Amino acid sequence: MMFIACPVRGDELIPERRIRSITNTPTGIVLRVDCYCGQQHLVRTGRLAPATTG
Ligand SMILES: [Zn+2]
């Protein structure tokens, strides 16, 4: 589950099965999600994987 900022409904809690695609970009990871408002939104995140240290 993840929160996204929907321009129509505000913050929405989206289950992972609604993620349609995941794209790695130089500025982070971009998710395309099917929102409950009926649209698809692009969500940028950079912290799907745990940070590696050392
Ligand atoms: Zn939406």
mmCIF file of the protein (N, C-alpha, C, O) and its ligand, coordinates in Angstrom:
data_MODEL
# 
_entry.id   MODEL 
# 
loop_
_entity.id 
_entity.type 
_entity.pdbx_number_of_molecules 
1 polymer     1 
2 non-polymer 1 
# 
_entity_poly.entity_id                      1 
_entity_poly.type                           'polypeptide(L)' 
_entity_poly.nstd_linkage                   no 
_entity_poly.nstd_monomer                   no 
_entity_poly.pdbx_seq_one_letter_code       MMFIACPVRGDELIPERRIRSITNTPTGIVLRVDCYCGQQHLVRTGRLAPATTG 
_entity_poly.pdbx_seq_one_letter_code_can   MMFIACPVRGDELIPERRIRSITNTPTGIVLRVDCYCGQQHLVRTGRLAPATTG 
_entity_poly.pdbx_strand_id                 A 
# 
loop_
_entity_poly_seq.entity_id 
_entity_poly_seq.num 
_entity_poly_seq.mon_id 
_entity_poly_seq.hetero 
1 1  MET n 
1 2  MET n 
1 3  PHE n 
1 4  ILE n 
1 5  ALA n 
1 6  CYS n 
1 7  PRO n 
1 8  VAL n 
1 9  ARG n 
1 10 GLY n 
1 11 ASP n 
1 12 GLU n 
1 13 LEU n 
1 14 ILE n 
1 15 PRO n 
1 16 GLU n 
1 17 ARG n 
1 18 ARG n 
1 19 ILE n 
1 20 ARG n 
1 21 SER n 
1 22 ILE n 
1 23 THR n 
1 24 ASN n 
1 25 THR n 
1 26 PRO n 
1 27 THR n 
1 28 GLY n 
1 29 ILE n 
1 30 VAL n 
1 31 LEU n 
1 32 ARG n 
1 33 VAL n 
1 34 ASP n 
1 35 CYS n 
1 36 TYR n 
1 37 CYS n 
1 38 GLY n 
1 39 GLN n 
1 40 GLN n 
1 41 HIS n 
1 42 LEU n 
1 43 VAL n 
1 44 ARG n 
1 45 THR n 
1 46 GLY n 
1 47 ARG n 
1 48 LEU n 
1 49 ALA n 
1 50 PRO n 
1 51 ALA n 
1 52 THR n 
1 53 THR n 
1 54 GLY n 
# 
loop_
_struct_asym.id 
_struct_asym.entity_id 
A 1 
B 2 
# 
loop_
_chem_comp.id 
_chem_comp.type 
_chem_comp.mon_nstd_flag 
ALA 'L-peptide linking' y 
ARG 'L-peptide linking' y 
ASN 'L-peptide linking' y 
ASP 'L-peptide linking' y 
CYS 'L-peptide linking' y 
GLN 'L-peptide linking' y 
GLU 'L-peptide linking' y 
GLY 'peptide linking'   y 
HIS 'L-peptide linking' y 
ILE 'L-peptide linking' y 
LEU 'L-peptide linking' y 
MET 'L-peptide linking' y 
PHE 'L-peptide linking' y 
PRO 'L-peptide linking' y 
SER 'L-peptide linking' y 
THR 'L-peptide linking' y 
TYR 'L-peptide linking' y 
VAL 'L-peptide linking' y 
ZN  non-polymer         . 
# 
_pdbx_entity_nonpoly.entity_id   2 
_pdbx_entity_nonpoly.name        ? 
_pdbx_entity_nonpoly.comp_id     ZN 
# 
_pdbx_nonpoly_scheme.asym_id         B 
_pdbx_nonpoly_scheme.entity_id       2 
_pdbx_nonpoly_scheme.mon_id          ZN 
_pdbx_nonpoly_scheme.ndb_seq_num     1 
_pdbx_nonpoly_scheme.pdb_seq_num     101 
_pdbx_nonpoly_scheme.auth_seq_num    101 
_pdbx_nonpoly_scheme.pdb_mon_id      ZN 
_pdbx_nonpoly_scheme.auth_mon_id     ZN 
_pdbx_nonpoly_scheme.pdb_strand_id   A 
_pdbx_nonpoly_scheme.pdb_ins_code    . 
# 
loop_
_atom_site.group_PDB 
_atom_site.id 
_atom_site.type_symbol 
_atom_site.label_atom_id 
_atom_site.label_alt_id 
_atom_site.label_comp_id 
_atom_site.label_asym_id 
_atom_site.label_entity_id 
_atom_site.label_seq_id 
_atom_site.pdbx_PDB_ins_code 
_atom_site.Cartn_x 
_atom_site.Cartn_y 
_atom_site.Cartn_z 
_atom_site.occupancy 
_atom_site.B_iso_or_equiv 
_atom_site.pdbx_formal_charge 
_atom_site.auth_seq_id 
_atom_site.auth_comp_id 
_atom_site.auth_asym_id 
_atom_site.auth_atom_id 
_atom_site.pdbx_PDB_model_num 
ATOM   1   N  N  . MET A 1 1  ? 0.849   -1.191 0.000   1.00 0.00 ? 1   MET A N  1 
ATOM   2   C  CA . MET A 1 1  ? 0.000   0.000  0.000   1.00 0.00 ? 1   MET A CA 1 
ATOM   3   C  C  . MET A 1 1  ? 0.887   1.244  0.000   1.00 0.00 ? 1   MET A C  1 
ATOM   4   O  O  . MET A 1 1  ? 1.960   1.251  0.603   1.00 0.00 ? 1   MET A O  1 
ATOM   5   N  N  . MET A 1 2  ? 0.439   2.272  -0.666  1.00 0.00 ? 2   MET A N  1 
ATOM   6   C  CA . MET A 1 2  ? 1.215   3.502  -0.705  1.00 0.00 ? 2   MET A CA 1 
ATOM   7   C  C  . MET A 1 2  ? 0.264   4.678  -0.885  1.00 0.00 ? 2   MET A C  1 
ATOM   8   O  O  . MET A 1 2  ? -0.795  4.557  -1.501  1.00 0.00 ? 2   MET A O  1 
ATOM   9   N  N  . PHE A 1 3  ? 0.670   5.824  -0.330  1.00 0.00 ? 3   PHE A N  1 
ATOM   10  C  CA . PHE A 1 3  ? -0.103  7.043  -0.533  1.00 0.00 ? 3   PHE A CA 1 
ATOM   11  C  C  . PHE A 1 3  ? 0.366   7.728  -1.804  1.00 0.00 ? 3   PHE A C  1 
ATOM   12  O  O  . PHE A 1 3  ? 1.563   7.815  -2.075  1.00 0.00 ? 3   PHE A O  1 
ATOM   13  N  N  . ILE A 1 4  ? -0.586  8.208  -2.572  1.00 0.00 ? 4   ILE A N  1 
ATOM   14  C  CA . ILE A 1 4  ? -0.262  9.069  -3.699  1.00 0.00 ? 4   ILE A CA 1 
ATOM   15  C  C  . ILE A 1 4  ? -1.052  10.360 -3.551  1.00 0.00 ? 4   ILE A C  1 
ATOM   16  O  O  . ILE A 1 4  ? -2.047  10.402 -2.827  1.00 0.00 ? 4   ILE A O  1 
ATOM   17  N  N  . ALA A 1 5  ? -0.611  11.420 -4.236  1.00 0.00 ? 5   ALA A N  1 
ATOM   18  C  CA . ALA A 1 5  ? -1.336  12.683 -4.217  1.00 0.00 ? 5   ALA A CA 1 
ATOM   19  C  C  . ALA A 1 5  ? -2.180  12.755 -5.478  1.00 0.00 ? 5   ALA A C  1 
ATOM   20  O  O  . ALA A 1 5  ? -1.669  13.066 -6.554  1.00 0.00 ? 5   ALA A O  1 
ATOM   21  N  N  . CYS A 1 6  ? -3.460  12.471 -5.351  1.00 0.00 ? 6   CYS A N  1 
ATOM   22  C  CA . CYS A 1 6  ? -4.360  12.508 -6.495  1.00 0.00 ? 6   CYS A CA 1 
ATOM   23  C  C  . CYS A 1 6  ? -4.873  13.929 -6.682  1.00 0.00 ? 6   CYS A C  1 
ATOM   24  O  O  . CYS A 1 6  ? -5.336  14.538 -5.717  1.00 0.00 ? 6   CYS A O  1 
ATOM   25  N  N  . PRO A 1 7  ? -4.804  14.480 -7.901  1.00 0.00 ? 7   PRO A N  1 
ATOM   26  C  CA . PRO A 1 7  ? -5.287  15.845 -8.140  1.00 0.00 ? 7   PRO A CA 1 
ATOM   27  C  C  . PRO A 1 7  ? -6.804  15.961 -8.030  1.00 0.00 ? 7   PRO A C  1 
ATOM   28  O  O  . PRO A 1 7  ? -7.329  17.065 -7.887  1.00 0.00 ? 7   PRO A O  1 
ATOM   29  N  N  . VAL A 1 8  ? -7.507  14.844 -8.093  1.00 0.00 ? 8   VAL A N  1 
ATOM   30  C  CA . VAL A 1 8  ? -8.962  14.863 -8.044  1.00 0.00 ? 8   VAL A CA 1 
ATOM   31  C  C  . VAL A 1 8  ? -9.470  14.618 -6.630  1.00 0.00 ? 8   VAL A C  1 
ATOM   32  O  O  . VAL A 1 8  ? -10.358 15.321 -6.149  1.00 0.00 ? 8   VAL A O  1 
ATOM   33  N  N  . ARG A 1 9  ? -8.898  13.613 -5.965  1.00 0.00 ? 9   ARG A N  1 
ATOM   34  C  CA . ARG A 1 9  ? -9.442  13.153 -4.690  1.00 0.00 ? 9   ARG A CA 1 
ATOM   35  C  C  . ARG A 1 9  ? -8.536  13.466 -3.512  1.00 0.00 ? 9   ARG A C  1 
ATOM   36  O  O  . ARG A 1 9  ? -8.900  13.189 -2.369  1.00 0.00 ? 9   ARG A O  1 
ATOM   37  N  N  . GLY A 1 10 ? -7.372  14.031 -3.763  1.00 0.00 ? 10  GLY A N  1 
ATOM   38  C  CA . GLY A 1 10 ? -6.452  14.267 -2.663  1.00 0.00 ? 10  GLY A CA 1 
ATOM   39  C  C  . GLY A 1 10 ? -5.613  13.031 -2.396  1.00 0.00 ? 10  GLY A C  1 
ATOM   40  O  O  . GLY A 1 10 ? -5.370  12.235 -3.303  1.00 0.00 ? 10  GLY A O  1 
ATOM   41  N  N  . ASP A 1 11 ? -5.172  12.866 -1.161  1.00 0.00 ? 11  ASP A N  1 
ATOM   42  C  CA . ASP A 1 11 ? -4.359  11.696 -0.831  1.00 0.00 ? 11  ASP A CA 1 
ATOM   43  C  C  . ASP A 1 11 ? -5.181  10.429 -0.962  1.00 0.00 ? 11  ASP A C  1 
ATOM   44  O  O  . ASP A 1 11 ? -6.288  10.322 -0.433  1.00 0.00 ? 11  ASP A O  1 
ATOM   45  N  N  . GLU A 1 12 ? -4.605  9.462  -1.688  1.00 0.00 ? 12  GLU A N  1 
ATOM   46  C  CA . GLU A 1 12 ? -5.278  8.186  -1.870  1.00 0.00 ? 12  GLU A CA 1 
ATOM   47  C  C  . GLU A 1 12 ? -4.338  7.071  -1.470  1.00 0.00 ? 12  GLU A C  1 
ATOM   48  O  O  . GLU A 1 12 ? -3.139  7.125  -1.744  1.00 0.00 ? 12  GLU A O  1 
ATOM   49  N  N  . LEU A 1 13 ? -4.890  6.057  -0.818  1.00 0.00 ? 13  LEU A N  1 
ATOM   50  C  CA . LEU A 1 13 ? -4.106  4.888  -0.458  1.00 0.00 ? 13  LEU A CA 1 
ATOM   51  C  C  . LEU A 1 13 ? -4.281  3.845  -1.559  1.00 0.00 ? 13  LEU A C  1 
ATOM   52  O  O  . LEU A 1 13 ? -5.380  3.332  -1.772  1.00 0.00 ? 13  LEU A O  1 
ATOM   53  N  N  . ILE A 1 14 ? -3.188  3.538  -2.256  1.00 0.00 ? 14  ILE A N  1 
ATOM   54  C  CA . ILE A 1 14 ? -3.258  2.687  -3.439  1.00 0.00 ? 14  ILE A CA 1 
ATOM   55  C  C  . ILE A 1 14 ? -2.576  1.344  -3.146  1.00 0.00 ? 14  ILE A C  1 
ATOM   56  O  O  . ILE A 1 14 ? -1.415  1.322  -2.739  1.00 0.00 ? 14  ILE A O  1 
ATOM   57  N  N  . PRO A 1 15 ? -3.272  0.242  -3.345  1.00 0.00 ? 15  PRO A N  1 
ATOM   58  C  CA . PRO A 1 15 ? -2.633  -1.060 -3.156  1.00 0.00 ? 15  PRO A CA 1 
ATOM   59  C  C  . PRO A 1 15 ? -1.645  -1.358 -4.281  1.00 0.00 ? 15  PRO A C  1 
ATOM   60  O  O  . PRO A 1 15 ? -1.761  -0.827 -5.386  1.00 0.00 ? 15  PRO A O  1 
ATOM   61  N  N  . GLU A 1 16 ? -0.687  -2.203 -3.985  1.00 0.00 ? 16  GLU A N  1 
ATOM   62  C  CA . GLU A 1 16 ? 0.383   -2.460 -4.958  1.00 0.00 ? 16  GLU A CA 1 
ATOM   63  C  C  . GLU A 1 16 ? -0.130  -3.103 -6.241  1.00 0.00 ? 16  GLU A C  1 
ATOM   64  O  O  . GLU A 1 16 ? 0.489   -2.953 -7.294  1.00 0.00 ? 16  GLU A O  1 
ATOM   65  N  N  . ARG A 1 17 ? -1.246  -3.811 -6.170  1.00 0.00 ? 17  ARG A N  1 
ATOM   66  C  CA . ARG A 1 17 ? -1.747  -4.458 -7.388  1.00 0.00 ? 17  ARG A CA 1 
ATOM   67  C  C  . ARG A 1 17 ? -2.266  -3.451 -8.399  1.00 0.00 ? 17  ARG A C  1 
ATOM   68  O  O  . ARG A 1 17 ? -2.503  -3.800 -9.556  1.00 0.00 ? 17  ARG A O  1 
ATOM   69  N  N  . ARG A 1 18 ? -2.447  -2.186 -7.973  1.00 0.00 ? 18  ARG A N  1 
ATOM   70  C  CA . ARG A 1 18 ? -2.871  -1.147 -8.911  1.00 0.00 ? 18  ARG A CA 1 
ATOM   71  C  C  . ARG A 1 18 ? -1.700  -0.458 -9.589  1.00 0.00 ? 18  ARG A C  1 
ATOM   72  O  O  . ARG A 1 18 ? -1.906  0.432  -10.414 1.00 0.00 ? 18  ARG A O  1 
ATOM   73  N  N  . ILE A 1 19 ? -0.486  -0.845 -9.262  1.00 0.00 ? 19  ILE A N  1 
ATOM   74  C  CA . ILE A 1 19 ? 0.674   -0.286 -9.949  1.00 0.00 ? 19  ILE A CA 1 
ATOM   75  C  C  . ILE A 1 19 ? 0.779   -0.940 -11.319 1.00 0.00 ? 19  ILE A C  1 
ATOM   76  O  O  . ILE A 1 19 ? 0.891   -2.162 -11.421 1.00 0.00 ? 19  ILE A O  1 
ATOM   77  N  N  . ARG A 1 20 ? 0.743   -0.139 -12.360 1.00 0.00 ? 20  ARG A N  1 
ATOM   78  C  CA . ARG A 1 20 ? 0.727   -0.660 -13.723 1.00 0.00 ? 20  ARG A CA 1 
ATOM   79  C  C  . ARG A 1 20 ? 2.124   -0.763 -14.322 1.00 0.00 ? 20  ARG A C  1 
ATOM   80  O  O  . ARG A 1 20 ? 2.379   -1.650 -15.136 1.00 0.00 ? 20  ARG A O  1 
ATOM   81  N  N  . SER A 1 21 ? 3.027   0.121  -13.935 1.00 0.00 ? 21  SER A N  1 
ATOM   82  C  CA . SER A 1 21 ? 4.380   0.036  -14.460 1.00 0.00 ? 21  SER A CA 1 
ATOM   83  C  C  . SER A 1 21 ? 5.337   0.726  -13.501 1.00 0.00 ? 21  SER A C  1 
ATOM   84  O  O  . SER A 1 21 ? 4.958   1.627  -12.753 1.00 0.00 ? 21  SER A O  1 
ATOM   85  N  N  . ILE A 1 22 ? 6.568   0.285  -13.543 1.00 0.00 ? 22  ILE A N  1 
ATOM   86  C  CA . ILE A 1 22 ? 7.624   0.875  -12.728 1.00 0.00 ? 22  ILE A CA 1 
ATOM   87  C  C  . ILE A 1 22 ? 8.785   1.197  -13.660 1.00 0.00 ? 22  ILE A C  1 
ATOM   88  O  O  . ILE A 1 22 ? 9.271   0.324  -14.379 1.00 0.00 ? 22  ILE A O  1 
ATOM   89  N  N  . THR A 1 23 ? 9.227   2.452  -13.646 1.00 0.00 ? 23  THR A N  1 
ATOM   90  C  CA . THR A 1 23 ? 10.286  2.888  -14.541 1.00 0.00 ? 23  THR A CA 1 
ATOM   91  C  C  . THR A 1 23 ? 11.407  3.519  -13.732 1.00 0.00 ? 23  THR A C  1 
ATOM   92  O  O  . THR A 1 23 ? 11.169  4.427  -12.936 1.00 0.00 ? 23  THR A O  1 
ATOM   93  N  N  . ASN A 1 24 ? 12.615  3.045  -13.932 1.00 0.00 ? 24  ASN A N  1 
ATOM   94  C  CA . ASN A 1 24 ? 13.773  3.657  -13.311 1.00 0.00 ? 24  ASN A CA 1 
ATOM   95  C  C  . ASN A 1 24 ? 14.236  4.842  -14.143 1.00 0.00 ? 24  ASN A C  1 
ATOM   96  O  O  . ASN A 1 24 ? 14.424  4.719  -15.353 1.00 0.00 ? 24  ASN A O  1 
ATOM   97  N  N  . THR A 1 25 ? 14.419  5.981  -13.503 1.00 0.00 ? 25  THR A N  1 
ATOM   98  C  CA . THR A 1 25 ? 14.928  7.155  -14.186 1.00 0.00 ? 25  THR A CA 1 
ATOM   99  C  C  . THR A 1 25 ? 16.108  7.696  -13.391 1.00 0.00 ? 25  THR A C  1 
ATOM   100 O  O  . THR A 1 25 ? 16.310  7.306  -12.240 1.00 0.00 ? 25  THR A O  1 
ATOM   101 N  N  . PRO A 1 26 ? 16.893  8.591  -13.992 1.00 0.00 ? 26  PRO A N  1 
ATOM   102 C  CA . PRO A 1 26 ? 18.039  9.161  -13.258 1.00 0.00 ? 26  PRO A CA 1 
ATOM   103 C  C  . PRO A 1 26 ? 17.631  9.914  -12.002 1.00 0.00 ? 26  PRO A C  1 
ATOM   104 O  O  . PRO A 1 26 ? 18.451  10.086 -11.101 1.00 0.00 ? 26  PRO A O  1 
ATOM   105 N  N  . THR A 1 27 ? 16.393  10.364 -11.918 1.00 0.00 ? 27  THR A N  1 
ATOM   106 C  CA . THR A 1 27 ? 15.961  11.130 -10.757 1.00 0.00 ? 27  THR A CA 1 
ATOM   107 C  C  . THR A 1 27 ? 15.135  10.303 -9.785  1.00 0.00 ? 27  THR A C  1 
ATOM   108 O  O  . THR A 1 27 ? 14.606  10.839 -8.812  1.00 0.00 ? 27  THR A O  1 
ATOM   109 N  N  . GLY A 1 28 ? 15.017  9.001  -10.036 1.00 0.00 ? 28  GLY A N  1 
ATOM   110 C  CA . GLY A 1 28 ? 14.262  8.171  -9.113  1.00 0.00 ? 28  GLY A CA 1 
ATOM   111 C  C  . GLY A 1 28 ? 13.406  7.172  -9.859  1.00 0.00 ? 28  GLY A C  1 
ATOM   112 O  O  . GLY A 1 28 ? 13.572  6.962  -11.061 1.00 0.00 ? 28  GLY A O  1 
ATOM   113 N  N  . ILE A 1 29 ? 12.498  6.563  -9.138  1.00 0.00 ? 29  ILE A N  1 
ATOM   114 C  CA . ILE A 1 29 ? 11.631  5.544  -9.705  1.00 0.00 ? 29  ILE A CA 1 
ATOM   115 C  C  . ILE A 1 29 ? 10.255  6.157  -9.950  1.00 0.00 ? 29  ILE A C  1 
ATOM   116 O  O  . ILE A 1 29 ? 9.689   6.803  -9.068  1.00 0.00 ? 29  ILE A O  1 
ATOM   117 N  N  . VAL A 1 30 ? 9.724   5.950  -11.147 1.00 0.00 ? 30  VAL A N  1 
ATOM   118 C  CA . VAL A 1 30 ? 8.414   6.496  -11.504 1.00 0.00 ? 30  VAL A CA 1 
ATOM   119 C  C  . VAL A 1 30 ? 7.423   5.346  -11.611 1.00 0.00 ? 30  VAL A C  1 
ATOM   120 O  O  . VAL A 1 30 ? 7.626   4.402  -12.375 1.00 0.00 ? 30  VAL A O  1 
ATOM   121 N  N  . LEU A 1 31 ? 6.357   5.439  -10.841 1.00 0.00 ? 31  LEU A N  1 
ATOM   122 C  CA . LEU A 1 31 ? 5.309   4.436  -10.862 1.00 0.00 ? 31  LEU A CA 1 
ATOM   123 C  C  . LEU A 1 31 ? 4.105   4.986  -11.615 1.00 0.00 ? 31  LEU A C  1 
ATOM   124 O  O  . LEU A 1 31 ? 3.749   6.155  -11.460 1.00 0.00 ? 31  LEU A O  1 
ATOM   125 N  N  . ARG A 1 32 ? 3.478   4.138  -12.434 1.00 0.00 ? 32  ARG A N  1 
ATOM   126 C  CA . ARG A 1 32 ? 2.200   4.510  -13.046 1.00 0.00 ? 32  ARG A CA 1 
ATOM   127 C  C  . ARG A 1 32 ? 1.127   3.694  -12.333 1.00 0.00 ? 32  ARG A C  1 
ATOM   128 O  O  . ARG A 1 32 ? 1.162   2.464  -12.356 1.00 0.00 ? 32  ARG A O  1 
ATOM   129 N  N  . VAL A 1 33 ? 0.187   4.368  -11.708 1.00 0.00 ? 33  VAL A N  1 
ATOM   130 C  CA . VAL A 1 33 ? -0.799  3.668  -10.896 1.00 0.00 ? 33  VAL A CA 1 
ATOM   131 C  C  . VAL A 1 33 ? -2.203  3.947  -11.410 1.00 0.00 ? 33  VAL A C  1 
ATOM   132 O  O  . VAL A 1 33 ? -2.501  5.040  -11.891 1.00 0.00 ? 33  VAL A O  1 
ATOM   133 N  N  . ASP A 1 34 ? -3.055  2.944  -11.299 1.00 0.00 ? 34  ASP A N  1 
ATOM   134 C  CA . ASP A 1 34 ? -4.481  3.121  -11.561 1.00 0.00 ? 34  ASP A CA 1 
ATOM   135 C  C  . ASP A 1 34 ? -5.126  3.681  -10.306 1.00 0.00 ? 34  ASP A C  1 
ATOM   136 O  O  . ASP A 1 34 ? -5.213  2.989  -9.291  1.00 0.00 ? 34  ASP A O  1 
ATOM   137 N  N  . CYS A 1 35 ? -5.576  4.919  -10.364 1.00 0.00 ? 35  CYS A N  1 
ATOM   138 C  CA . CYS A 1 35 ? -6.152  5.566  -9.191  1.00 0.00 ? 35  CYS A CA 1 
ATOM   139 C  C  . CYS A 1 35 ? -7.651  5.258  -9.123  1.00 0.00 ? 35  CYS A C  1 
ATOM   140 O  O  . CYS A 1 35 ? -8.266  4.887  -10.123 1.00 0.00 ? 35  CYS A O  1 
ATOM   141 N  N  . TYR A 1 36 ? -8.225  5.417  -7.931  1.00 0.00 ? 36  TYR A N  1 
ATOM   142 C  CA . TYR A 1 36 ? -9.653  5.193  -7.750  1.00 0.00 ? 36  TYR A CA 1 
ATOM   143 C  C  . TYR A 1 36 ? -10.497 6.247  -8.461  1.00 0.00 ? 36  TYR A C  1 
ATOM   144 O  O  . TYR A 1 36 ? -11.700 6.058  -8.643  1.00 0.00 ? 36  TYR A O  1 
ATOM   145 N  N  . CYS A 1 37 ? -9.874  7.359  -8.866  1.00 0.00 ? 37  CYS A N  1 
ATOM   146 C  CA . CYS A 1 37 ? -10.639 8.389  -9.568  1.00 0.00 ? 37  CYS A CA 1 
ATOM   147 C  C  . CYS A 1 37 ? -10.850 8.022  -11.029 1.00 0.00 ? 37  CYS A C  1 
ATOM   148 O  O  . CYS A 1 37 ? -11.577 8.716  -11.740 1.00 0.00 ? 37  CYS A O  1 
ATOM   149 N  N  . GLY A 1 38 ? -10.219 6.932  -11.490 1.00 0.00 ? 38  GLY A N  1 
ATOM   150 C  CA . GLY A 1 38 ? -10.414 6.489  -12.856 1.00 0.00 ? 38  GLY A CA 1 
ATOM   151 C  C  . GLY A 1 38 ? -9.282  6.877  -13.781 1.00 0.00 ? 38  GLY A C  1 
ATOM   152 O  O  . GLY A 1 38 ? -9.248  6.447  -14.934 1.00 0.00 ? 38  GLY A O  1 
ATOM   153 N  N  . GLN A 1 39 ? -8.348  7.689  -13.292 1.00 0.00 ? 39  GLN A N  1 
ATOM   154 C  CA . GLN A 1 39 ? -7.220  8.094  -14.112 1.00 0.00 ? 39  GLN A CA 1 
ATOM   155 C  C  . GLN A 1 39 ? -5.980  7.303  -13.705 1.00 0.00 ? 39  GLN A C  1 
ATOM   156 O  O  . GLN A 1 39 ? -5.958  6.625  -12.678 1.00 0.00 ? 39  GLN A O  1 
ATOM   157 N  N  . GLN A 1 40 ? -4.957  7.412  -14.537 1.00 0.00 ? 40  GLN A N  1 
ATOM   158 C  CA . GLN A 1 40 ? -3.650  6.890  -14.159 1.00 0.00 ? 40  GLN A CA 1 
ATOM   159 C  C  . GLN A 1 40 ? -2.776  8.075  -13.780 1.00 0.00 ? 40  GLN A C  1 
ATOM   160 O  O  . GLN A 1 40 ? -2.780  9.106  -14.452 1.00 0.00 ? 40  GLN A O  1 
ATOM   161 N  N  . HIS A 1 41 ? -2.024  7.914  -12.692 1.00 0.00 ? 41  HIS A N  1 
ATOM   162 C  CA . HIS A 1 41 ? -1.140  8.972  -12.243 1.00 0.00 ? 41  HIS A CA 1 
ATOM   163 C  C  . HIS A 1 41 ? 0.292   8.473  -12.240 1.00 0.00 ? 41  HIS A C  1 
ATOM   164 O  O  . HIS A 1 41 ? 0.552   7.288  -12.034 1.00 0.00 ? 41  HIS A O  1 
ATOM   165 N  N  . LEU A 1 42 ? 1.222   9.396  -12.472 1.00 0.00 ? 42  LEU A N  1 
ATOM   166 C  CA . LEU A 1 42 ? 2.636   9.093  -12.338 1.00 0.00 ? 42  LEU A CA 1 
ATOM   167 C  C  . LEU A 1 42 ? 3.088   9.541  -10.955 1.00 0.00 ? 42  LEU A C  1 
ATOM   168 O  O  . LEU A 1 42 ? 2.843   10.674 -10.540 1.00 0.00 ? 42  LEU A O  1 
ATOM   169 N  N  . VAL A 1 43 ? 3.751   8.632  -10.254 1.00 0.00 ? 43  VAL A N  1 
ATOM   170 C  CA . VAL A 1 43 ? 4.215   8.907  -8.901  1.00 0.00 ? 43  VAL A CA 1 
ATOM   171 C  C  . VAL A 1 43 ? 5.713   8.667  -8.861  1.00 0.00 ? 43  VAL A C  1 
ATOM   172 O  O  . VAL A 1 43 ? 6.197   7.611  -9.268  1.00 0.00 ? 43  VAL A O  1 
ATOM   173 N  N  . ARG A 1 44 ? 6.438   9.655  -8.367  1.00 0.00 ? 44  ARG A N  1 
ATOM   174 C  CA . ARG A 1 44 ? 7.887   9.523  -8.306  1.00 0.00 ? 44  ARG A CA 1 
ATOM   175 C  C  . ARG A 1 44 ? 8.302   9.116  -6.898  1.00 0.00 ? 44  ARG A C  1 
ATOM   176 O  O  . ARG A 1 44 ? 7.861   9.711  -5.914  1.00 0.00 ? 44  ARG A O  1 
ATOM   177 N  N  . THR A 1 45 ? 9.142   8.110  -6.812  1.00 0.00 ? 45  THR A N  1 
ATOM   178 C  CA . THR A 1 45 ? 9.650   7.683  -5.517  1.00 0.00 ? 45  THR A CA 1 
ATOM   179 C  C  . THR A 1 45 ? 11.099  7.256  -5.683  1.00 0.00 ? 45  THR A C  1 
ATOM   180 O  O  . THR A 1 45 ? 11.510  6.850  -6.771  1.00 0.00 ? 45  THR A O  1 
ATOM   181 N  N  . GLY A 1 46 ? 11.842  7.342  -4.653  1.00 0.00 ? 46  GLY A N  1 
ATOM   182 C  CA . GLY A 1 46 ? 13.237  6.945  -4.751  1.00 0.00 ? 46  GLY A CA 1 
ATOM   183 C  C  . GLY A 1 46 ? 13.635  5.992  -3.650  1.00 0.00 ? 46  GLY A C  1 
ATOM   184 O  O  . GLY A 1 46 ? 14.816  5.681  -3.494  1.00 0.00 ? 46  GLY A O  1 
ATOM   185 N  N  . ARG A 1 47 ? 12.664  5.522  -2.881  1.00 0.00 ? 47  ARG A N  1 
ATOM   186 C  CA . ARG A 1 47 ? 13.014  4.749  -1.701  1.00 0.00 ? 47  ARG A CA 1 
ATOM   187 C  C  . ARG A 1 47 ? 12.298  3.407  -1.666  1.00 0.00 ? 47  ARG A C  1 
ATOM   188 O  O  . ARG A 1 47 ? 11.867  2.968  -0.600  1.00 0.00 ? 47  ARG A O  1 
ATOM   189 N  N  . LEU A 1 48 ? 12.167  2.757  -2.799  1.00 0.00 ? 48  LEU A N  1 
ATOM   190 C  CA . LEU A 1 48 ? 11.588  1.418  -2.785  1.00 0.00 ? 48  LEU A CA 1 
ATOM   191 C  C  . LEU A 1 48 ? 12.550  0.417  -2.176  1.00 0.00 ? 48  LEU A C  1 
ATOM   192 O  O  . LEU A 1 48 ? 12.144  -0.487 -1.445  1.00 0.00 ? 48  LEU A O  1 
ATOM   193 N  N  . ALA A 1 49 ? 13.803  0.579  -2.476  1.00 0.00 ? 49  ALA A N  1 
ATOM   194 C  CA . ALA A 1 49 ? 14.808  -0.354 -1.964  1.00 0.00 ? 49  ALA A CA 1 
ATOM   195 C  C  . ALA A 1 49 ? 15.476  0.244  -0.736  1.00 0.00 ? 49  ALA A C  1 
ATOM   196 O  O  . ALA A 1 49 ? 15.649  1.461  -0.656  1.00 0.00 ? 49  ALA A O  1 
ATOM   197 N  N  . PRO A 1 50 ? 15.845  -0.580 0.202   1.00 0.00 ? 50  PRO A N  1 
ATOM   198 C  CA . PRO A 1 50 ? 16.554  -0.058 1.374   1.00 0.00 ? 50  PRO A CA 1 
ATOM   199 C  C  . PRO A 1 50 ? 17.911  0.519  0.994   1.00 0.00 ? 50  PRO A C  1 
ATOM   200 O  O  . PRO A 1 50 ? 18.590  0.010  0.101   1.00 0.00 ? 50  PRO A O  1 
ATOM   201 N  N  . ALA A 1 51 ? 18.287  1.564  1.667   1.00 0.00 ? 51  ALA A N  1 
ATOM   202 C  CA . ALA A 1 51 ? 19.571  2.203  1.377   1.00 0.00 ? 51  ALA A CA 1 
ATOM   203 C  C  . ALA A 1 51 ? 20.720  1.289  1.779   1.00 0.00 ? 51  ALA A C  1 
ATOM   204 O  O  . ALA A 1 51 ? 20.671  0.607  2.803   1.00 0.00 ? 51  ALA A O  1 
ATOM   205 N  N  . THR A 1 52 ? 21.734  1.295  0.961   1.00 0.00 ? 52  THR A N  1 
ATOM   206 C  CA . THR A 1 52 ? 22.909  0.510  1.297   1.00 0.00 ? 52  THR A CA 1 
ATOM   207 C  C  . THR A 1 52 ? 23.956  1.434  1.903   1.00 0.00 ? 52  THR A C  1 
ATOM   208 O  O  . THR A 1 52 ? 24.163  2.552  1.431   1.00 0.00 ? 52  THR A O  1 
ATOM   209 N  N  . THR A 1 53 ? 24.597  0.964  2.930   1.00 0.00 ? 53  THR A N  1 
ATOM   210 C  CA . THR A 1 53 ? 25.605  1.766  3.612   1.00 0.00 ? 53  THR A CA 1 
ATOM   211 C  C  . THR A 1 53 ? 26.930  1.021  3.598   1.00 0.00 ? 53  THR A C  1 
ATOM   212 O  O  . THR A 1 53 ? 26.981  -0.197 3.429   1.00 0.00 ? 53  THR A O  1 
ATOM   213 N  N  . GLY A 1 54 ? 27.981  1.773  3.778   1.00 0.00 ? 54  GLY A N  1 
ATOM   214 C  CA . GLY A 1 54 ? 29.305  1.165  3.899   1.00 0.00 ? 54  GLY A CA 1 
ATOM   215 C  C  . GLY A 1 54 ? 29.900  0.959  2.558   1.00 0.00 ? 54  GLY A C  1 
ATOM   216 O  O  . GLY A 1 54 ? 31.018  0.455  2.451   1.00 0.00 ? 54  GLY A O  1 
HETATM 217 ZN ZN . ZN  B 2 .  ? -6.602  9.985  -8.937  1.00 0.00 2 101 ZN  A ZN 1 
# 
